[in-house]
Amino acid sequence: MAASTFGYAARTLRRSPAFAVTAVITIALGMGAAVAVFSVARAVLIRPLPYANPDRLVIACDDLVKRNVKDFPFSNADYLDLERQARTAFTDFAAVQTFRGVLPGAEGRAPEPVIGATVSSNFFGLMGHPVVAGRDFTERDATPPPIPAPDVTPGAARAARPAGPALPRIAILSYEFWQRRFAGDVSIFGRALPGTAADGELVPIGVAAPRFELLFPPGLGIDASPDFWICARIPYDVAFRNNVQWRVIGRMKDGVSLDRAQAEADAVSEQIRASNAINRTAGFHVRLDPMRAHLVAEVRPAILALLGAAIFLLLISCANVANLMLVRASERARELAVRTALGAGHWQLARQILAEALLLSATGGAAGLALAAMGIVALRAIAPASLPRLDTIAIDPAVFGFTLLSAIACAALFGLAPVWMASRPAVIDQLRAGRNTGLAGGGTLRRAAAVTQVALAFVLLIGSGLMLRSFLALQRVNPGFDPENVLTFQMQGGPGQRSTPEQRAAFQQDIQTRLAALPGVLSAAAAAPLPLAGGFAPVRWGLEPALADPSKYQAADLQIVSPGYFETMRAPLLAGRTFTPSDNRPDHLVVIIDQMLAAKAFPGESAVGKRLLTRIVTRQPVWVEVIGVVAHQRENSLQEPGREQIFATDGYTGNLANSWALRTAGAPSGYASSVRAAVAALGSNLAITDLQPMNALVAQAKSGTRFSLLLIGILAAMASILAGIGLYGVLATVVRQRTAEIGLRMAFGAAPRSVFALVIGQGMRITILGIVLGFAAALLLTRAMTSMLVGVQPADAVTYAAVAILFAAIAAVSSWAPAYRAAALDPTAALRED
């Protein structure tokens, strides 16, 4: 199109400022929402992972099919079997795990909480991430330590690690940690440095490139940004096949499909099952997920639903502007007829209308892009922690491209209808017609646009209503404990792994005593982990039949707690008793189970005093006595009940429970400083992290549903307003179009009430048709929201009925003003109107 065409279009729009401003604002609202949500979808679902050839990376998930356990960590032997045997479709596999610790303070420096990772020697090479200073790991750095003699004593808990030659822990530092802790000093390479209690002395040999992240779903307990990476010394020992710890990443060879790679993983799984009875009875199976798909599996449905809602809002905006342009085209019918009579062709008229549409769309798109930039800031602030790669959400070239394509598509959507009208002008009729006759043109198209708006807005309101009911259902979920006035934190540091069980127990008891003695603290207890904090791992349990048939074993989540945990959390005790200090020792084989496990293991009878066969700290399952039954706790999510639970003391397991909970007399935040002081008095190798009220963990568990509800609710509200405005515009045009007819009706005795009902009826007919179409579309589309809903089905009758009533009310309000204007017409003036 020539520049003169756009110049004339701009001058024409300037002569109708109310129309132009209304259209631009409408487009900007729809475009801003669509662009903001698309930027989130691009960052989370589309943007390539920051690794070399990321589409070749897969996550190997250990599924125990017969126990309904998914994405279990790998043991040493299972990882090494996969790494050595799957060589046709894969270049390599790498293993990784992360942990937290504390670096002791030096030269007046406070203890520093740090995050460490243990990785196989090939990790950085497989991920394609360079080492920018020093050197990478080699096979020599990964020489495994001697394997200790197996402990076959029935019921024996884990003791101190066997003494032996201490091999150096070779480490690569993160670039950020190297700068922060050592100011970029290269002289530290090859020199032993103090490490954490978990890893001992470190010998750094290199520095990873900046901004390297581990991208795993949050529930797996993998920290994204370790401060240092230790080369794992992984021994091959089938006796440790039950001890799991590794997350495994594989790289497929170029040209190998995921199906072919999965077939090779299936073959390795079959070999592992054939050679190991435990894996065979558990149904061990290696499932391969593309790394990006694995990362976003939980959030994908919500992001796609939000993107669909934003596109619906954009379509509603287009329908609204189309209505405006149809009215404008009708009002300009005489002008177009005159131009046709003077020789203008159909393409010239269409080009002029399309130029106006493109100008409106471009201006609205630019304004929408500005709104999206502000919206992204708000989205980052309210987004749940489970949403990965939040820091990459930005207005980038791809988002600019989406905005440009959307603007062009919008211009086509709302510009083609008036173009079609302009291509069929009845020149003689328009030149002879009165002032309002032109408004008769395009009436069907305007009503169709209004019906479309109502239908799309109805779908959005249904989605919003379902999310609202889900959020209300979450508010009513009983987590199995009382989160009010509970302060939680993680304790980093303490006795090392080579300490004795007695030393660890004394240390834990000292902390518990000091914390419980703080003014205003009613009780204190530790757990590993806390409910709703993630990181739970299943253990197997069985009854007498499992001795003869290991396939009878089932899975339950293990939580390690200190005596006083259930009292501190106010978790209801349903039968028996809770742990006492006398239970907190390695040789006391007692557990507490939840009501779900009690009902499954001992249906119709008391579980107290019964025995379970379980493997918690020993290599072979042992009998433990059930001393109590407590209410089921929501561990990983408020949306799903989760798996059955077994509780054991930290003294029995030999592991320190480092997540603490304090029941306080007042608001938990008021006790933070005294807790920090009490921990600091215990030693310079201790640090506190994640200090927050228990209510914060509960709120975080609701954050995904709250985020979706907030966004869909805002989009639905905007859609409803736009649909109401569109319906108002159609009816107002109808009243203007039929002014003379209404005047004639009133002149022949029609009462204002009947005229009012006539206009209201026309609005309700449009609304009812839109609701019917929206109802059908919602039944189909809301199925995609199933994984997002809590306590409500996608076809919930109450929600549909409530939204239909709400939309009927919106339609009545939108219809009232045109109906009132029609009923108030003076018949004489109306007859003179034409």
JOZI-V562143 format. One record per residue. N is the residue number from 1. PHI is phi in degrees with one decimal (NA if undefined). NEAR is the number of other ideal C-beta (glycine too) atoms within 12 Angstrom. D_FIRST is the distance of its C-alpha to the first C-alpha in whole Angstrom. Layout:
BEGIN
N/PHI/NEAR/D_FIRST
N/PHI/NEAR/D_FIRST
END
This chain:
BEGIN
1/NA/21/0
2/-71.2/12/4
3/-61.3/10/7
4/-64.7/14/8
5/-63.8/23/6
6/-69.2/23/8
7/-64.1/17/11
8/-64.8/22/12
9/-62.4/31/11
10/-64.8/23/14
11/-64.6/18/16
12/-63.7/25/16
13/-68.0/31/17
14/-64.5/16/20
15/-75.9/16/21
16/-126.7/23/22
17/-62.7/14/23
18/-63.5/15/26
19/-62.1/27/23
20/-63.6/29/21
21/-64.2/20/24
22/-60.8/28/25
23/-64.7/43/22
24/-64.6/36/21
25/-63.0/28/25
26/-61.4/44/25
27/-64.8/51/22
28/-61.7/40/24
29/-62.9/39/27
30/-65.6/50/26
31/-67.9/50/24
32/-60.7/41/27
33/-64.6/46/30
34/-65.0/44/28
35/-67.7/49/27
36/-61.9/44/31
37/-70.0/46/32
38/-62.7/43/30
39/-62.3/45/31
40/-68.0/45/35
41/-61.5/35/34
42/-64.9/31/33
43/-64.4/35/36
44/-87.0/38/38
45/-103.7/31/37
46/-110.4/25/35
47/-58.3/28/35
48/-60.5/22/38
49/-66.6/35/41
50/-81.3/27/42
51/-128.4/29/44
52/-70.1/21/44
53/43.9/19/43
54/-64.0/26/43
55/-70.4/20/42
56/-91.7/31/46
57/-90.2/38/47
58/-131.3/44/49
59/-99.3/44/52
60/-89.1/45/55
61/-102.4/37/56
62/-88.8/43/60
63/-100.3/31/60
64/-98.6/38/64
65/-61.9/23/63
66/-73.5/23/67
67/-112.5/32/67
68/56.8/21/63
69/-112.3/30/62
70/-113.8/25/59
71/56.4/32/57
72/-81.0/38/61
73/-65.5/33/62
74/-90.8/42/63
75/-83.4/35/67
76/-54.1/33/68
77/-65.2/34/69
78/-64.9/47/66
79/-64.1/42/64
80/-66.1/30/66
81/-61.6/36/66
82/-64.8/43/62
83/-65.1/36/62
84/-88.4/18/64
85/-97.1/25/64
86/-92.1/37/60
87/-120.0/22/59
88/-80.8/16/57
89/-97.2/31/54
90/-122.7/36/54
91/-79.2/28/54
92/-175.4/31/56
93/-126.5/43/57
94/-128.0/44/57
95/-115.3/42/59
96/-150.8/42/59
97/-147.5/39/60
98/-125.3/35/60
99/-149.3/33/63
100/-120.3/36/63
101/-155.1/41/66
102/-144.3/38/67
103/-90.2/35/68
104/-59.5/27/71
105/-71.7/20/71
106/-142.1/15/72
107/53.5/7/73
108/79.9/7/72
109/-80.8/15/69
110/-72.6/20/69
111/-55.9/30/68
112/-113.4/29/65
113/-65.4/32/63
114/-134.0/40/62
115/-115.9/36/60
116/-113.0/39/61
117/-131.8/45/60
118/-112.3/40/62
119/-135.4/44/60
120/-70.0/39/61
121/-63.0/32/62
122/-92.9/31/58
123/-60.0/40/56
124/-68.0/37/54
125/-65.8/27/54
126/-65.9/33/53
127/-77.6/37/50
128/72.1/26/49
129/-106.7/33/49
130/-77.6/21/51
131/-97.4/30/54
132/-93.2/23/53
133/-147.0/26/57
134/76.7/31/60
135/-135.5/26/60
136/-86.0/32/59
137/-66.1/34/62
138/-124.8/19/64
139/-60.7/17/66
140/-62.8/16/69
141/-66.6/32/68
142/-102.7/29/68
143/-56.9/19/71
144/-73.3/24/73
145/-76.2/22/76
146/-60.9/16/79
147/-84.1/18/79
148/-68.3/19/81
149/-63.1/12/84
150/-67.0/17/83
151/-94.4/23/84
152/-107.2/12/86
153/-69.8/17/87
154/-57.3/18/87
155/81.0/27/85
156/-71.3/21/85
157/-88.7/35/82
158/-69.2/30/80
159/-104.1/25/82
160/-63.3/21/81
161/-65.0/22/80
162/-59.8/17/82
163/-70.8/13/83
164/-175.8/14/82
165/-62.3/10/81
166/-80.2/20/78
167/-85.5/23/75
168/-63.3/26/73
169/-97.4/33/69
170/-77.2/38/67
171/-134.0/44/64
172/-112.2/44/60
173/-88.9/41/59
174/-71.1/38/55
175/-59.5/30/54
176/-65.7/23/53
177/-67.7/33/57
178/-59.8/34/58
179/-70.8/19/57
180/-69.6/20/58
181/-90.0/27/61
182/-122.1/27/62
183/53.9/11/60
184/70.9/20/59
185/-78.1/18/62
186/-80.2/20/63
187/-71.4/14/66
188/-77.3/27/66
189/-64.9/25/66
190/84.0/17/69
191/-108.8/18/71
192/-67.1/19/72
193/-123.3/31/70
194/-59.2/27/71
195/-113.7/34/69
196/-88.3/37/69
197/-61.6/35/72
198/-79.1/36/70
199/-120.9/40/69
200/69.4/25/72
201/-67.5/23/72
202/-110.6/35/69
203/-119.3/30/68
204/-70.0/40/65
205/-122.7/35/64
206/-169.0/32/60
207/-133.8/36/57
208/-75.5/40/54
209/-60.7/26/50
210/-62.2/21/49
211/60.9/16/47
212/-84.1/36/49
213/-128.1/30/49
214/-98.3/39/50
215/-104.9/35/48
216/-129.6/37/50
217/-56.8/34/50
218/-63.1/32/52
219/-73.2/31/55
220/-88.3/35/56
221/76.0/28/58
222/-101.1/37/56
223/-72.5/33/55
224/-74.8/27/52
225/-129.5/27/53
226/-64.2/34/56
227/-83.0/39/58
228/-151.8/45/60
229/-126.3/49/60
230/-97.1/43/63
231/-73.5/40/64
232/-74.0/40/66
233/-107.7/29/69
234/-95.9/40/69
235/-84.3/23/72
236/-91.4/19/72
237/-148.3/24/74
238/-66.7/23/74
239/-65.6/22/77
240/-97.3/27/74
241/-64.0/32/71
242/-83.4/37/72
243/-88.5/30/71
244/-108.1/31/67
245/-160.0/31/64
246/-96.9/37/62
247/-98.4/38/58
248/-118.4/51/57
249/-115.8/47/54
250/-117.3/43/53
251/-118.4/36/51
252/-77.8/36/50
253/-68.0/21/50
254/-59.5/13/47
255/85.9/12/46
256/-87.4/25/48
257/-82.2/18/47
258/-63.7/27/48
259/-62.9/14/50
260/-65.9/20/52
261/-63.1/36/53
262/-64.4/27/54
263/-61.7/21/56
264/-69.6/30/58
265/-63.0/41/58
266/-62.4/25/60
267/-64.5/23/62
268/-65.4/39/63
269/-58.6/35/63
270/-63.8/21/66
271/-64.9/22/68
272/-66.0/34/68
273/-64.0/29/69
274/-67.0/14/72
275/-95.5/19/73
276/-140.1/25/73
277/-64.8/19/75
278/-64.0/33/73
279/-66.7/39/70
280/-66.6/24/71
281/-73.4/26/72
282/-83.6/38/69
283/76.5/30/67
284/-55.8/40/65
285/-152.1/31/62
286/-91.5/43/59
287/-107.0/32/55
288/-101.4/40/52
289/-119.2/30/49
290/-53.1/29/46
291/-58.3/38/47
292/-68.2/30/43
293/-63.1/27/44
294/-64.4/34/47
295/-65.8/38/46
296/-107.0/33/44
297/-55.9/29/46
298/-75.4/30/47
299/-97.8/37/44
300/-55.7/27/41
301/-58.3/25/42
302/-66.7/42/41
303/-64.4/41/38
304/-65.3/27/37
305/-64.1/41/38
306/-67.0/46/36
307/-64.9/34/33
308/-61.8/34/33
309/-63.8/49/34
310/-65.7/43/31
311/-66.0/33/28
312/-59.1/42/30
313/-63.2/49/30
314/-63.4/48/26
315/-65.5/39/26
316/-63.3/52/28
317/-60.3/52/25
318/-62.5/44/22
319/-62.6/43/25
320/-65.2/47/26
321/-68.2/48/22
322/-59.0/46/21
323/-60.2/46/24
324/-61.0/45/23
325/-70.7/46/20
326/-65.2/45/22
327/-62.2/43/24
328/-63.4/40/22
329/-64.1/43/20
330/-64.4/39/24
331/-67.2/28/25
332/-96.1/32/22
333/-58.4/37/23
334/-64.5/28/24
335/-58.6/26/21
336/-64.8/36/19
337/-63.4/29/22
338/-62.0/19/22
339/-65.6/26/19
340/-66.6/29/19
341/-63.4/18/23
342/-86.3/14/21
343/112.3/11/19
344/-69.6/22/16
345/-85.5/16/15
346/-59.9/21/15
347/-66.3/16/11
348/-63.8/24/10
349/-66.3/34/12
350/-63.9/31/11
351/-61.7/26/8
352/-66.1/37/9
353/-68.1/42/12
354/-65.1/32/10
355/-61.6/31/8
356/-62.7/43/12
357/-62.7/46/13
358/-67.2/32/11
359/-62.9/34/12
360/-62.9/47/16
361/-67.1/42/16
362/-65.1/30/15
363/-65.0/31/18
364/-63.8/40/20
365/-64.4/40/20
366/-62.9/25/21
367/-65.3/29/23
368/-64.5/44/24
369/-64.6/34/25
370/-65.2/22/27
371/-63.3/31/29
372/-63.8/39/29
373/-60.1/25/31
374/-69.2/21/33
375/-65.2/35/34
376/-63.2/32/35
377/-60.6/19/38
378/-67.3/22/39
379/-63.1/34/39
380/-62.3/24/41
381/-72.8/16/43
382/-104.5/23/44
383/-67.4/35/43
384/-70.7/31/47
385/-64.1/28/48
386/-75.2/34/48
387/-83.3/35/44
388/-76.1/38/44
389/59.5/33/42
390/-59.6/28/41
391/-69.4/19/41
392/-94.0/28/38
393/-71.6/35/36
394/-161.9/25/33
395/-85.7/29/29
396/-114.6/22/28
397/-55.8/13/26
398/-64.7/22/26
399/-68.8/35/26
400/-59.4/23/23
401/-62.0/19/21
402/-61.1/32/23
403/-63.4/39/21
404/-63.8/23/17
405/-63.2/21/18
406/-64.0/39/20
407/-63.6/38/17
408/-64.6/22/14
409/-62.8/27/17
410/-64.4/45/18
411/-60.1/37/15
412/-66.4/24/15
413/-63.7/34/18
414/-95.4/47/18
415/-99.1/38/15
416/-72.2/26/16
417/-63.2/39/19
418/-65.3/42/18
419/-63.5/34/15
420/-62.7/25/18
421/-62.4/37/20
422/-70.2/41/18
423/-78.8/24/18
424/-127.0/23/22
425/-77.2/34/22
426/-91.0/22/26
427/-59.8/24/25
428/-63.2/13/29
429/-62.2/18/30
430/-68.7/32/28
431/-69.8/21/29
432/-85.0/14/32
433/-73.3/23/32
434/-79.5/20/33
435/-70.1/19/32
436/-101.5/29/32
437/-62.7/27/31
438/-59.4/35/28
439/-67.9/36/29
440/-70.2/31/30
441/-69.6/35/27
442/75.8/35/26
443/-61.2/29/29
444/-64.0/19/30
445/-64.0/30/27
446/-65.8/42/28
447/-66.8/32/31
448/-63.3/24/30
449/-64.1/42/28
450/-65.7/48/31
451/-61.0/33/33
452/-62.2/38/31
453/-60.0/53/31
454/-61.7/47/35
455/-63.3/36/35
456/-66.3/44/33
457/-64.6/50/35
458/-61.9/46/38
459/-61.6/46/38
460/-64.2/49/37
461/-65.4/47/40
462/-62.8/48/43
463/-59.8/48/42
464/-64.3/40/43
465/-63.8/38/46
466/-64.9/45/47
467/-67.4/42/46
468/-63.1/33/48
469/-65.6/32/51
470/-64.8/39/51
471/-64.9/33/51
472/-64.5/22/54
473/-65.3/24/56
474/-63.1/33/56
475/-63.1/21/57
476/-92.4/15/60
477/-67.6/28/61
478/-88.5/22/64
479/-73.0/36/64
480/94.1/31/68
481/-158.0/39/68
482/-104.1/24/68
483/-81.2/35/65
484/-68.9/20/66
485/55.8/28/68
486/-125.1/43/68
487/-101.7/43/67
488/-121.9/44/66
489/-164.8/38/65
490/-107.6/36/66
491/-101.1/46/68
492/-104.4/33/68
493/105.2/36/71
494/110.5/38/74
495/-59.2/31/77
496/-74.8/25/76
497/-69.3/27/76
498/-86.9/19/79
499/-74.3/23/81
500/-83.2/20/83
501/-57.5/32/83
502/-65.2/19/85
503/-65.0/22/83
504/-67.3/38/80
505/-64.7/34/82
506/-64.5/21/84
507/-61.9/32/80
508/-64.1/42/78
509/-66.5/27/81
510/-62.3/25/81
511/-61.4/37/78
512/-61.3/37/78
513/-65.6/22/81
514/-64.7/26/80
515/-68.0/40/77
516/-66.9/29/79
517/-85.1/19/81
518/-65.2/30/78
519/-58.1/18/79
520/87.7/24/76
521/-90.1/32/76
522/-83.4/28/77
523/-164.4/31/77
524/-143.0/41/75
525/-156.9/45/75
526/-119.1/44/72
527/-150.9/48/70
528/-144.1/36/68
529/-94.8/33/66
530/-79.6/45/65
531/-61.3/44/64
532/70.3/41/60
533/-95.1/35/60
534/79.6/31/59
535/90.7/34/61
536/-75.7/35/63
537/-124.4/35/65
538/-81.3/37/67
539/-122.3/42/70
540/-92.6/41/72
541/-141.3/40/75
542/-161.7/32/77
543/-114.8/26/81
544/-51.1/15/84
545/-58.2/14/82
546/-68.6/27/80
547/-63.6/17/83
548/-89.9/13/83
549/-133.3/16/80
550/-59.7/26/77
551/-67.6/23/74
552/-77.3/21/75
553/-65.6/37/74
554/-125.7/34/71
555/-109.7/33/69
556/-142.2/41/69
557/-77.1/39/67
558/-100.4/39/70
559/-126.9/51/70
560/-93.0/41/72
561/-136.4/47/74
562/-97.3/47/77
563/-55.3/40/80
564/97.2/36/78
565/-62.7/44/75
566/-67.2/39/75
567/-69.5/28/77
568/-64.9/37/74
569/-82.7/42/71
570/52.1/28/73
571/-81.1/40/72
572/-61.0/22/75
573/-90.1/26/78
574/-95.0/26/78
575/-162.3/25/82
576/75.9/26/84
577/-138.2/22/83
578/-99.2/34/81
579/-71.3/38/82
580/-118.8/21/84
581/-55.5/21/85
582/-69.4/15/88
583/-80.3/32/85
584/-88.9/37/83
585/-148.8/28/85
586/-64.1/32/84
587/-95.3/23/87
588/-101.6/25/86
589/-90.0/31/84
590/-129.4/38/83
591/-139.3/45/79
592/-117.9/43/78
593/-121.8/45/75
594/-92.3/40/73
595/-65.4/31/73
596/-66.6/29/71
597/-69.2/42/73
598/-61.6/34/76
599/-68.7/19/75
600/-77.8/25/74
601/-81.5/35/77
602/-133.1/23/80
603/-63.4/14/79
604/76.6/9/81
605/-144.4/14/83
606/-73.8/20/83
607/-86.4/34/82
608/-65.3/24/84
609/89.7/19/87
610/-80.0/28/85
611/-115.1/26/84
612/-119.7/39/81
613/-94.9/36/80
614/-146.0/40/78
615/-117.8/36/77
616/-109.5/41/75
617/-125.1/35/77
618/-99.9/33/79
619/-76.7/27/78
620/-117.3/27/80
621/-60.4/31/80
622/-129.2/33/83
623/-79.6/25/84
624/-125.2/38/83
625/-95.2/26/84
626/-84.9/38/82
627/-104.8/34/83
628/-163.5/38/81
629/-127.8/37/78
630/-119.5/40/75
631/-64.2/30/72
632/-66.0/34/69
633/-106.9/48/66
634/-77.0/35/63
635/-95.9/38/62
636/-105.4/35/59
637/-159.5/33/57
638/-83.6/34/57
639/-76.2/31/55
640/-122.8/19/58
641/-61.1/25/62
642/86.7/31/62
643/-85.8/34/65
644/-60.6/37/68
645/-130.6/42/70
646/-123.9/47/73
647/-113.7/52/74
648/-131.1/49/76
649/-79.5/49/78
650/-69.8/44/77
651/-66.6/39/80
652/-70.3/41/81
653/-77.1/40/77
654/79.1/35/78
655/-108.5/36/75
656/-71.9/42/74
657/-83.4/41/72
658/-102.3/42/70
659/-100.6/43/68
660/-110.6/51/70
661/-131.0/52/70
662/-119.7/47/72
663/-84.2/35/72
664/-113.4/31/72
665/-79.2/18/74
666/-130.2/19/71
667/-60.7/15/67
668/-58.3/31/67
669/-60.2/22/65
670/-73.5/19/68
671/-107.0/33/70
672/-61.2/25/67
673/-65.4/17/69
674/-68.0/26/73
675/-66.8/37/72
676/-61.3/23/70
677/-65.7/17/73
678/-65.3/30/75
679/-70.6/37/74
680/-61.3/22/74
681/-70.6/17/77
682/-81.8/27/78
683/156.3/23/77
684/-84.7/23/74
685/-104.6/30/73
686/-117.8/39/71
687/-147.8/34/68
688/-107.3/35/66
689/-131.8/27/63
690/53.8/31/60
691/-76.9/29/63
692/-163.1/31/61
693/-66.4/29/63
694/-61.3/39/63
695/-60.5/24/61
696/-67.2/24/58
697/-67.0/38/58
698/-64.6/32/58
699/-63.5/25/55
700/-63.9/34/53
701/-67.2/38/54
702/-95.8/35/52
703/-65.6/30/49
704/-63.2/38/47
705/-66.1/39/48
706/-64.6/30/47
707/-62.3/36/44
708/-64.3/45/43
709/-61.3/38/44
710/-63.2/28/42
711/-69.5/40/39
712/-64.4/42/39
713/-62.8/27/41
714/-63.6/31/38
715/-63.2/43/35
716/-66.4/41/37
717/-63.7/28/38
718/-63.4/38/34
719/-63.6/47/33
720/-64.6/40/36
721/-64.4/29/35
722/-64.7/46/31
723/-64.9/48/33
724/-63.7/37/35
725/-64.5/36/33
726/-62.1/49/30
727/-64.8/51/34
728/-60.0/37/34
729/-62.8/41/31
730/-62.6/47/32
731/-69.5/43/35
732/-62.5/32/34
733/-66.0/39/32
734/-60.7/40/34
735/-63.4/36/37
736/-63.9/32/35
737/-63.4/36/34
738/-105.3/31/38
739/-57.1/35/39
740/-63.6/28/41
741/-62.3/29/42
742/-65.0/36/44
743/-61.6/27/45
744/-64.9/21/47
745/-60.4/26/48
746/-68.1/29/50
747/-64.1/19/51
748/-92.0/14/53
749/107.0/11/54
750/-66.5/22/52
751/-78.1/14/53
752/-54.0/22/50
753/-61.1/16/51
754/-70.6/19/50
755/-65.8/35/47
756/-59.1/30/46
757/-65.1/22/47
758/-61.0/29/45
759/-70.0/43/42
760/-58.8/31/43
761/-61.5/22/44
762/-64.6/33/40
763/-64.1/43/39
764/-70.5/29/42
765/-64.4/25/41
766/-61.5/41/37
767/-64.8/42/39
768/-62.3/25/42
769/-63.5/26/39
770/-63.4/44/37
771/-64.0/36/40
772/-61.7/21/41
773/-65.0/25/38
774/-64.9/38/38
775/-60.4/28/42
776/-64.2/19/41
777/-66.0/28/38
778/-64.6/39/41
779/-58.2/24/44
780/-81.0/17/42
781/-79.2/28/40
782/-72.1/40/42
783/-61.2/20/44
784/-67.9/25/42
785/-93.6/40/44
786/-53.4/20/48
787/-69.0/25/48
788/-92.1/38/47
789/-93.2/37/49
790/-130.0/34/53
791/69.4/25/55
792/-152.2/30/53
793/-96.5/20/51
794/-58.2/29/48
795/-101.7/22/49
796/-63.1/28/51
797/-65.8/18/52
798/-61.9/19/52
799/-63.2/33/49
800/-63.0/32/47
801/-65.4/17/49
802/-63.7/21/49
803/-68.8/35/45
804/-62.2/28/45
805/-64.5/19/47
806/-61.2/29/45
807/-70.7/44/42
808/-61.9/29/44
809/-66.0/19/45
810/-60.8/35/41
811/-64.3/42/40
812/-63.5/28/43
813/-65.0/26/42
814/-65.8/38/39
815/-83.6/38/40
816/-62.4/25/43
817/-63.1/24/41
818/-62.1/36/39
819/-65.5/34/42
820/-64.6/24/44
821/-63.5/26/42
822/-64.5/40/43
823/-68.7/29/46
824/-92.8/22/47
825/-64.9/33/45
826/-85.1/18/47
827/-54.1/26/47
828/-63.9/13/48
829/-65.9/16/45
830/-64.3/28/43
831/-68.8/20/44
832/-78.1/17/43
833/-61.1/24/39
834/-97.3/22/38
END
